């Protein structure tokens, strides 16, 4: 019950980040392009390089008809993948199974019917990876929410 109250309070907050067991999601006021550009700049300002941008909404829209799907899931959605050789190495030295977190990825998306709202989310690192990579992901996401 206590967790439910805390989650509800966070949801009422303007741009609060909500952590679930496996992900963190943050609702920000503003358009998709501004949030995406802020994430990209936050990554690059830390000396990191964007490896790839996955255009998820485009893919789902393009392939939906082929599988008989008609529901629009996202207005816009991209996943920005990036890496830090130093952090990745430390993370996998701590536990080689942390490979599953590479490359790091932050999702930016808008949902149908939500005007002037963009979501930012990422996989929540656990264990030693949480201490190494968690602050980086949190800071990059927070920068886009400002």
QUIPELIN-V127084 format. One record per run of one state. SS is the DSSP state (H for helix, E for strand, C for the rest). FROM is the first residue (numbers start at 0). TO is the last residue. If there is no record, write none. Layout:
((SS,FROM,TO) (SS,FROM,TO))
This chain:
((C,0,0) (H,1,11) (C,12,15) (E,16,18) (C,19,21) (E,22,28) (C,29,30) (H,31,43) (C,44,47) (E,48,53) (C,54,54) (H,55,66) (C,67,72) (E,73,82) (C,83,83) (H,84,93) (C,94,94) (H,95,100) (C,101,102) (E,103,110) (C,111,115) (E,116,122) (C,123,125) (H,126,143) (C,144,145))
